[in-house]
């Protein structure tokens, strides 16, 4: 997460049309990450329950 923020600060703001498309792509990426983290947490929870 921190690395992404640092990268965003360095990049120049894209032209209007590009900005919207980029933001949409960014949102999708964040959702994917969140889902991945959730799945990992679920797996860990199941492992703890199994003990």
N, CA, C, O and CB atoms as a CASP TS submission, in Angstrom:
PFRMAT TS
TARGET T0000
AUTHOR 0000-0000-0000
METHOD Language model
MODEL 1
PARENT N/A
ATOM      1  N   UNK     1       0.839  -1.211   0.000  1.00  0.00           N
ATOM      2  CA  UNK     1       0.000   0.000   0.000  1.00  0.00           C
ATOM      3  C   UNK     1       0.875   1.262   0.000  1.00  0.00           C
ATOM      4  O   UNK     1       0.657   2.173  -0.799  1.00  0.00           O
ATOM      5  CB  UNK     1      -0.950   0.005   1.234  1.00  0.00           C
ATOM      6  N   UNK     2       1.878   1.309   0.914  1.00  0.00           N
ATOM      7  CA  UNK     2       2.740   2.488   1.008  1.00  0.00           C
ATOM      8  C   UNK     2       3.476   2.755  -0.291  1.00  0.00           C
ATOM      9  O   UNK     2       3.608   3.904  -0.715  1.00  0.00           O
ATOM     10  CB  UNK     2       3.738   2.319   2.135  1.00  0.00           C
ATOM     11  N   UNK     3       3.957   1.689  -0.924  1.00  0.00           N
ATOM     12  CA  UNK     3       4.697   1.852  -2.181  1.00  0.00           C
ATOM     13  C   UNK     3       3.821   2.507  -3.245  1.00  0.00           C
ATOM     14  O   UNK     3       4.271   3.399  -3.964  1.00  0.00           O
ATOM     15  CB  UNK     3       5.212   0.490  -2.685  1.00  0.00           C
ATOM     16  N   UNK     4       2.571   2.063  -3.343  1.00  0.00           N
ATOM     17  CA  UNK     4       1.654   2.618  -4.342  1.00  0.00           C
ATOM     18  C   UNK     4       1.484   4.124  -4.125  1.00  0.00           C
ATOM     19  O   UNK     4       1.501   4.897  -5.083  1.00  0.00           O
ATOM     20  CB  UNK     4       0.279   1.904  -4.277  1.00  0.00           C
ATOM     21  N   UNK     5       1.322   4.535  -2.874  1.00  0.00           N
ATOM     22  CA  UNK     5       1.117   5.955  -2.570  1.00  0.00           C
ATOM     23  C   UNK     5       2.342   6.750  -3.013  1.00  0.00           C
ATOM     24  O   UNK     5       2.200   7.825  -3.596  1.00  0.00           O
ATOM     25  CB  UNK     5       0.844   6.168  -1.049  1.00  0.00           C
ATOM     26  N   UNK     6       3.539   6.239  -2.745  1.00  0.00           N
ATOM     27  CA  UNK     6       4.773   6.930  -3.133  1.00  0.00           C
ATOM     28  C   UNK     6       4.814   7.078  -4.647  1.00  0.00           C
ATOM     29  O   UNK     6       5.185   8.132  -5.165  1.00  0.00           O
ATOM     30  CB  UNK     6       6.028   6.164  -2.626  1.00  0.00           C
ATOM     31  N   UNK     7       4.437   6.033  -5.345  1.00  0.00           N
ATOM     32  CA  UNK     7       4.456   6.050  -6.811  1.00  0.00           C
ATOM     33  C   UNK     7       3.470   7.100  -7.335  1.00  0.00           C
ATOM     34  O   UNK     7       3.789   7.845  -8.261  1.00  0.00           O
ATOM     35  CB  UNK     7       4.109   4.643  -7.382  1.00  0.00           C
ATOM     36  N   UNK     8       2.272   7.155  -6.741  1.00  0.00           N
ATOM     37  CA  UNK     8       1.246   8.111  -7.174  1.00  0.00           C
ATOM     38  C   UNK     8       1.770   9.540  -7.051  1.00  0.00           C
ATOM     39  O   UNK     8       1.519  10.370  -7.925  1.00  0.00           O
ATOM     40  CB  UNK     8      -0.048   7.941  -6.340  1.00  0.00           C
ATOM     41  N   UNK     9       2.496   9.830  -5.971  1.00  0.00           N
ATOM     42  CA  UNK     9       3.022  11.169  -5.765  1.00  0.00           C
ATOM     43  C   UNK     9       3.991  11.579  -6.864  1.00  0.00           C
ATOM     44  O   UNK     9       4.015  12.740  -7.271  1.00  0.00           O
ATOM     45  CB  UNK     9       3.704  11.255  -4.423  1.00  0.00           C
ATOM     46  N   UNK    10       4.794  10.626  -7.348  1.00  0.00           N
ATOM     47  CA  UNK    10       5.806  10.939  -8.363  1.00  0.00           C
ATOM     48  C   UNK    10       5.194  11.120  -9.753  1.00  0.00           C
ATOM     49  O   UNK    10       5.654  11.962 -10.524  1.00  0.00           O
ATOM     50  CB  UNK    10       6.858   9.836  -8.407  1.00  0.00           C
ATOM     51  N   UNK    11       4.170  10.347 -10.075  1.00  0.00           N
ATOM     52  CA  UNK    11       3.612  10.398 -11.443  1.00  0.00           C
ATOM     53  C   UNK    11       2.858  11.703 -11.667  1.00  0.00           C
ATOM     54  O   UNK    11       2.195  12.212 -10.764  1.00  0.00           O
ATOM     55  CB  UNK    11       2.670   9.194 -11.698  1.00  0.00           C
ATOM     56  N   UNK    12       2.964  12.232 -12.872  1.00  0.00           N
ATOM     57  CA  UNK    12       2.227  13.456 -13.224  1.00  0.00           C
ATOM     58  C   UNK    12       0.746  13.115 -13.415  1.00  0.00           C
ATOM     59  O   UNK    12       0.425  12.020 -13.877  1.00  0.00           O
ATOM     60  CB  UNK    12       2.814  14.115 -14.524  1.00  0.00           C
ATOM     61  N   UNK    13      -0.152  14.027 -13.070  1.00  0.00           N
ATOM     62  CA  UNK    13      -1.579  13.763 -13.308  1.00  0.00           C
ATOM     63  C   UNK    13      -1.860  13.637 -14.803  1.00  0.00           C
ATOM     64  O   UNK    13      -1.502  14.537 -15.563  1.00  0.00           O
ATOM     65  CB  UNK    13      -2.450  14.886 -12.695  1.00  0.00           C
ATOM     66  N   UNK    14      -2.487  12.553 -15.246  1.00  0.00           N
ATOM     67  CA  UNK    14      -2.766  12.355 -16.673  1.00  0.00           C
ATOM     68  C   UNK    14      -3.810  13.335 -17.186  1.00  0.00           C
ATOM     69  O   UNK    14      -4.527  13.947 -16.395  1.00  0.00           O
ATOM     70  CB  UNK    14      -3.235  10.928 -16.925  1.00  0.00           C
ATOM     71  N   UNK    15      -3.903  13.493 -18.518  1.00  0.00           N
ATOM     72  CA  UNK    15      -4.944  14.359 -19.089  1.00  0.00           C
ATOM     73  C   UNK    15      -6.347  13.860 -18.726  1.00  0.00           C
ATOM     74  O   UNK    15      -6.523  12.695 -18.371  1.00  0.00           O
ATOM     75  CB  UNK    15      -4.794  14.436 -20.620  1.00  0.00           C
ATOM     76  N   UNK    16      -7.332  14.742 -18.817  1.00  0.00           N
ATOM     77  CA  UNK    16      -8.694  14.459 -18.332  1.00  0.00           C
ATOM     78  C   UNK    16      -9.213  13.071 -18.709  1.00  0.00           C
ATOM     79  O   UNK    16      -9.617  12.304 -17.835  1.00  0.00           O
ATOM     80  CB  UNK    16      -9.641  15.495 -18.869  1.00  0.00           C
ATOM     81  N   UNK    17      -9.205  12.743 -20.005  1.00  0.00           N
ATOM     82  CA  UNK    17      -9.771  11.465 -20.448  1.00  0.00           C
ATOM     83  C   UNK    17      -9.067  10.289 -19.812  1.00  0.00           C
ATOM     84  O   UNK    17      -9.706   9.321 -19.399  1.00  0.00           O
ATOM     85  CB  UNK    17      -9.696  11.348 -21.956  1.00  0.00           C
ATOM     86  N   UNK    18      -7.739  10.372 -19.731  1.00  0.00           N
ATOM     87  CA  UNK    18      -6.952   9.269 -19.171  1.00  0.00           C
ATOM     88  C   UNK    18      -7.220   9.114 -17.679  1.00  0.00           C
ATOM     89  O   UNK    18      -7.244   8.000 -17.157  1.00  0.00           O
ATOM     90  CB  UNK    18      -5.452   9.498 -19.415  1.00  0.00           C
ATOM     91  N   UNK    19      -7.420  10.235 -17.001  1.00  0.00           N
ATOM     92  CA  UNK    19      -7.567  10.190 -15.546  1.00  0.00           C
ATOM     93  C   UNK    19      -8.721   9.269 -15.145  1.00  0.00           C
ATOM     94  O   UNK    19      -8.572   8.435 -14.252  1.00  0.00           O
ATOM     95  CB  UNK    19      -7.797  11.608 -14.984  1.00  0.00           C
ATOM     96  N   UNK    20      -9.874   9.421 -15.809  1.00  0.00           N
ATOM     97  CA  UNK    20     -11.053   8.606 -15.464  1.00  0.00           C
ATOM     98  C   UNK    20     -10.746   7.122 -15.656  1.00  0.00           C
ATOM     99  O   UNK    20     -11.036   6.297 -14.790  1.00  0.00           O
ATOM    100  CB  UNK    20     -12.280   9.015 -16.329  1.00  0.00           C
ATOM    101  N   UNK    21     -10.149   6.796 -16.819  1.00  0.00           N
ATOM    102  CA  UNK    21      -9.867   5.388 -17.116  1.00  0.00           C
ATOM    103  C   UNK    21      -8.888   4.839 -16.070  1.00  0.00           C
ATOM    104  O   UNK    21      -9.065   3.728 -15.572  1.00  0.00           O
ATOM    105  CB  UNK    21      -9.283   5.228 -18.564  1.00  0.00           C
ATOM    106  N   UNK    22      -7.851   5.629 -15.739  1.00  0.00           N
ATOM    107  CA  UNK    22      -6.842   5.189 -14.771  1.00  0.00           C
ATOM    108  C   UNK    22      -7.459   4.939 -13.404  1.00  0.00           C
ATOM    109  O   UNK    22      -7.137   3.959 -12.733  1.00  0.00           O
ATOM    110  CB  UNK    22      -5.725   6.226 -14.655  1.00  0.00           C
ATOM    111  N   UNK    23      -8.361   5.846 -12.996  1.00  0.00           N
ATOM    112  CA  UNK    23      -8.966   5.705 -11.674  1.00  0.00           C
ATOM    113  C   UNK    23      -9.770   4.406 -11.624  1.00  0.00           C
ATOM    114  O   UNK    23      -9.707   3.680 -10.632  1.00  0.00           O
ATOM    115  CB  UNK    23      -9.872   6.929 -11.342  1.00  0.00           C
ATOM    116  N   UNK    24     -10.524   4.108 -12.682  1.00  0.00           N
ATOM    117  CA  UNK    24     -11.310   2.879 -12.720  1.00  0.00           C
ATOM    118  C   UNK    24     -10.418   1.659 -12.569  1.00  0.00           C
ATOM    119  O   UNK    24     -10.737   0.731 -11.826  1.00  0.00           O
ATOM    120  CB  UNK    24     -12.103   2.792 -14.021  1.00  0.00           C
ATOM    121  N   UNK    25      -9.298   1.670 -13.282  1.00  0.00           N
ATOM    122  CA  UNK    25      -8.375   0.541 -13.221  1.00  0.00           C
ATOM    123  C   UNK    25      -7.819   0.413 -11.804  1.00  0.00           C
ATOM    124  O   UNK    25      -7.673  -0.693 -11.283  1.00  0.00           O
ATOM    125  CB  UNK    25      -7.224   0.712 -14.249  1.00  0.00           C
ATOM    126  N   UNK    26      -7.509   1.563 -11.183  1.00  0.00           N
ATOM    127  CA  UNK    26      -6.959   1.556  -9.834  1.00  0.00           C
ATOM    128  C   UNK    26      -7.955   0.927  -8.863  1.00  0.00           C
ATOM    129  O   UNK    26      -7.584   0.088  -8.042  1.00  0.00           O
ATOM    130  CB  UNK    26      -6.599   2.986  -9.387  1.00  0.00           C
ATOM    131  N   UNK    27      -9.222   1.337  -8.960  1.00  0.00           N
ATOM    132  CA  UNK    27     -10.266   0.812  -8.071  1.00  0.00           C
ATOM    133  C   UNK    27     -10.350  -0.703  -8.205  1.00  0.00           C
ATOM    134  O   UNK    27     -10.432  -1.416  -7.206  1.00  0.00           O
ATOM    135  CB  UNK    27     -11.639   1.458  -8.390  1.00  0.00           C
ATOM    136  N   UNK    28     -10.329  -1.190  -9.439  1.00  0.00           N
ATOM    137  CA  UNK    28     -10.409  -2.634  -9.669  1.00  0.00           C
ATOM    138  C   UNK    28      -9.239  -3.335  -8.982  1.00  0.00           C
ATOM    139  O   UNK    28      -9.419  -4.369  -8.339  1.00  0.00           O
ATOM    140  CB  UNK    28     -10.416  -2.951 -11.188  1.00  0.00           C
ATOM    141  N   UNK    29      -8.041  -2.767  -9.122  1.00  0.00           N
ATOM    142  CA  UNK    29      -6.848  -3.355  -8.515  1.00  0.00           C
ATOM    143  C   UNK    29      -6.992  -3.447  -7.003  1.00  0.00           C
ATOM    144  O   UNK    29      -6.678  -4.474  -6.401  1.00  0.00           O
ATOM    145  CB  UNK    29      -5.607  -2.538  -8.876  1.00  0.00           C
ATOM    146  N   UNK    30      -7.468  -2.366  -6.395  1.00  0.00           N
ATOM    147  CA  UNK    30      -7.634  -2.353  -4.940  1.00  0.00           C
ATOM    148  C   UNK    30      -8.637  -3.408  -4.511  1.00  0.00           C
ATOM    149  O   UNK    30      -8.433  -4.091  -3.508  1.00  0.00           O
ATOM    150  CB  UNK    30      -8.084  -0.965  -4.454  1.00  0.00           C
ATOM    151  N   UNK    31      -9.734  -3.547  -5.276  1.00  0.00           N
ATOM    152  CA  UNK    31     -10.745  -4.549  -4.942  1.00  0.00           C
ATOM    153  C   UNK    31     -10.125  -5.939  -4.977  1.00  0.00           C
ATOM    154  O   UNK    31     -10.352  -6.755  -4.083  1.00  0.00           O
ATOM    155  CB  UNK    31     -11.945  -4.468  -5.914  1.00  0.00           C
ATOM    156  N   UNK    32      -9.337  -6.200  -6.023  1.00  0.00           N
ATOM    157  CA  UNK    32      -8.700  -7.516  -6.149  1.00  0.00           C
ATOM    158  C   UNK    32      -7.805  -7.791  -4.947  1.00  0.00           C
ATOM    159  O   UNK    32      -7.818  -8.888  -4.387  1.00  0.00           O
ATOM    160  CB  UNK    32      -7.881  -7.603  -7.455  1.00  0.00           C
ATOM    161  N   UNK    33      -7.029  -6.785  -4.557  1.00  0.00           N
ATOM    162  CA  UNK    33      -6.128  -6.951  -3.416  1.00  0.00           C
ATOM    163  C   UNK    33      -6.936  -7.254  -2.167  1.00  0.00           C
ATOM    164  O   UNK    33      -6.600  -8.155  -1.398  1.00  0.00           O
ATOM    165  CB  UNK    33      -5.259  -5.688  -3.207  1.00  0.00           C
ATOM    166  N   UNK    34      -8.021  -6.482  -1.969  1.00  0.00           N
ATOM    167  CA  UNK    34      -8.845  -6.661  -0.779  1.00  0.00           C
ATOM    168  C   UNK    34      -9.405  -8.082  -0.752  1.00  0.00           C
ATOM    169  O   UNK    34      -9.399  -8.734   0.291  1.00  0.00           O
ATOM    170  CB  UNK    34      -9.992  -5.620  -0.742  1.00  0.00           C
ATOM    171  N   UNK    35      -9.889  -8.560  -1.902  1.00  0.00           N
ATOM    172  CA  UNK    35     -10.448  -9.914  -1.964  1.00  0.00           C
ATOM    173  C   UNK    35      -9.366 -10.939  -1.636  1.00  0.00           C
ATOM    174  O   UNK    35      -9.612 -11.900  -0.907  1.00  0.00           O
ATOM    175  CB  UNK    35     -11.054 -10.196  -3.365  1.00  0.00           C
ATOM    176  N   UNK    36      -8.169 -10.728  -2.176  1.00  0.00           N
ATOM    177  CA  UNK    36      -7.062 -11.647  -1.920  1.00  0.00           C
ATOM    178  C   UNK    36      -6.748 -11.710  -0.438  1.00  0.00           C
ATOM    179  O   UNK    36      -6.568 -12.792   0.121  1.00  0.00           O
ATOM    180  CB  UNK    36      -5.819 -11.224  -2.704  1.00  0.00           C
ATOM    181  N   UNK    37      -6.681 -10.540   0.203  1.00  0.00           N
ATOM    182  CA  UNK    37      -6.399 -10.494   1.636  1.00  0.00           C
ATOM    183  C   UNK    37      -7.496 -11.212   2.410  1.00  0.00           C
ATOM    184  O   UNK    37      -7.213 -11.967   3.340  1.00  0.00           O
ATOM    185  CB  UNK    37      -6.266  -9.035   2.121  1.00  0.00           C
ATOM    186  N   UNK    38      -8.746 -10.977   2.027  1.00  0.00           N
ATOM    187  CA  UNK    38      -9.872 -11.609   2.711  1.00  0.00           C
ATOM    188  C   UNK    38      -9.778 -13.119   2.626  1.00  0.00           C
ATOM    189  O   UNK    38      -9.997 -13.819   3.614  1.00  0.00           O
ATOM    190  CB  UNK    38     -11.195 -11.133   2.121  1.00  0.00           C
ATOM    191  N   UNK    39      -9.447 -13.625   1.430  1.00  0.00           N
ATOM    192  CA  UNK    39      -9.330 -15.075   1.253  1.00  0.00           C
ATOM    193  C   UNK    39      -8.218 -15.629   2.125  1.00  0.00           C
ATOM    194  O   UNK    39      -8.357 -16.699   2.718  1.00  0.00           O
ATOM    195  CB  UNK    39      -9.069 -15.425  -0.222  1.00  0.00           C
ATOM    196  N   UNK    40      -7.094 -14.885   2.203  1.00  0.00           N
ATOM    197  CA  UNK    40      -5.978 -15.348   3.014  1.00  0.00           C
ATOM    198  C   UNK    40      -6.397 -15.415   4.479  1.00  0.00           C
ATOM    199  O   UNK    40      -6.092 -16.381   5.177  1.00  0.00           O
ATOM    200  CB  UNK    40      -4.753 -14.425   2.838  1.00  0.00           C
ATOM    201  N   UNK    41      -7.109 -14.365   4.942  1.00  0.00           N
ATOM    202  CA  UNK    41      -7.566 -14.339   6.327  1.00  0.00           C
ATOM    203  C   UNK    41      -8.491 -15.524   6.603  1.00  0.00           C
ATOM    204  O   UNK    41      -8.384 -16.175   7.642  1.00  0.00           O
ATOM    205  CB  UNK    41      -8.287 -13.011   6.635  1.00  0.00           C
ATOM    206  N   UNK    42      -9.393 -15.797   5.668  1.00  0.00           N
ATOM    207  CA  UNK    42     -10.325 -16.915   5.851  1.00  0.00           C
ATOM    208  C   UNK    42      -9.554 -18.227   5.978  1.00  0.00           C
ATOM    209  O   UNK    42      -9.867 -19.065   6.823  1.00  0.00           O
ATOM    210  CB  UNK    42     -11.328 -16.992   4.673  1.00  0.00           C
ATOM    211  N   UNK    43      -8.544 -18.393   5.129  1.00  0.00           N
ATOM    212  CA  UNK    43      -7.758 -19.626   5.157  1.00  0.00           C
ATOM    213  C   UNK    43      -7.066 -19.769   6.506  1.00  0.00           C
ATOM    214  O   UNK    43      -7.057 -20.852   7.090  1.00  0.00           O
ATOM    215  CB  UNK    43      -6.719 -19.643   4.013  1.00  0.00           C
ATOM    216  N   UNK    44      -6.477 -18.662   7.008  1.00  0.00           N
ATOM    217  CA  UNK    44      -5.800 -18.709   8.307  1.00  0.00           C
ATOM    218  C   UNK    44      -6.787 -19.036   9.415  1.00  0.00           C
ATOM    219  O   UNK    44      -6.477 -19.808  10.323  1.00  0.00           O
ATOM    220  CB  UNK    44      -5.099 -17.374   8.602  1.00  0.00           C
ATOM    221  N   UNK    45      -7.983 -18.447   9.339  1.00  0.00           N
ATOM    222  CA  UNK    45      -9.002 -18.694  10.357  1.00  0.00           C
ATOM    223  C   UNK    45      -9.368 -20.177  10.364  1.00  0.00           C
ATOM    224  O   UNK    45      -9.491 -20.796  11.421  1.00  0.00           O
ATOM    225  CB  UNK    45     -10.261 -17.820  10.103  1.00  0.00           C
ATOM    226  N   UNK    46      -9.539 -20.736   9.161  1.00  0.00           N
ATOM    227  CA  UNK    46      -9.886 -22.157   9.073  1.00  0.00           C
ATOM    228  C   UNK    46      -8.770 -23.021   9.661  1.00  0.00           C
ATOM    229  O   UNK    46      -9.041 -24.015  10.335  1.00  0.00           O
ATOM    230  CB  UNK    46     -10.155 -22.558   7.606  1.00  0.00           C
ATOM    231  N   UNK    47      -7.527 -22.644   9.409  1.00  0.00           N
ATOM    232  CA  UNK    47      -6.387 -23.410   9.919  1.00  0.00           C
ATOM    233  C   UNK    47      -6.390 -23.393  11.447  1.00  0.00           C
ATOM    234  O   UNK    47      -6.175 -24.421  12.089  1.00  0.00           O
ATOM    235  CB  UNK    47      -5.051 -22.839   9.373  1.00  0.00           C
ATOM    236  N   UNK    48      -6.643 -22.186  12.034  1.00  0.00           N
ATOM    237  CA  UNK    48      -6.673 -22.076  13.497  1.00  0.00           C
ATOM    238  C   UNK    48      -7.816 -22.905  14.070  1.00  0.00           C
ATOM    239  O   UNK    48      -7.660 -23.553  15.105  1.00  0.00           O
ATOM    240  CB  UNK    48      -6.816 -20.601  13.929  1.00  0.00           C
ATOM    241  N   UNK    49      -8.961 -22.884  13.397  1.00  0.00           N
ATOM    242  CA  UNK    49     -10.127 -23.627  13.867  1.00  0.00           C
ATOM    243  C   UNK    49      -9.817 -25.130  13.832  1.00  0.00           C
ATOM    244  O   UNK    49     -10.273 -25.886  14.690  1.00  0.00           O
ATOM    245  CB  UNK    49     -11.383 -23.297  12.997  1.00  0.00           C
ATOM    246  N   UNK    50      -9.038 -25.550  12.831  1.00  0.00           N
ATOM    247  CA  UNK    50      -8.730 -26.978  12.674  1.00  0.00           C
ATOM    248  C   UNK    50      -7.881 -27.512  13.813  1.00  0.00           C
ATOM    249  O   UNK    50      -7.957 -28.702  14.119  1.00  0.00           O
ATOM    250  CB  UNK    50      -8.018 -27.219  11.357  1.00  0.00           C
ATOM    251  N   UNK    51      -7.062 -26.662  14.459  1.00  0.00           N
ATOM    252  CA  UNK    51      -6.188 -27.124  15.541  1.00  0.00           C
ATOM    253  C   UNK    51      -6.969 -27.588  16.756  1.00  0.00           C
ATOM    254  O   UNK    51      -6.375 -28.007  17.749  1.00  0.00           O
ATOM    255  CB  UNK    51      -5.233 -26.025  15.945  1.00  0.00           C
TER
END
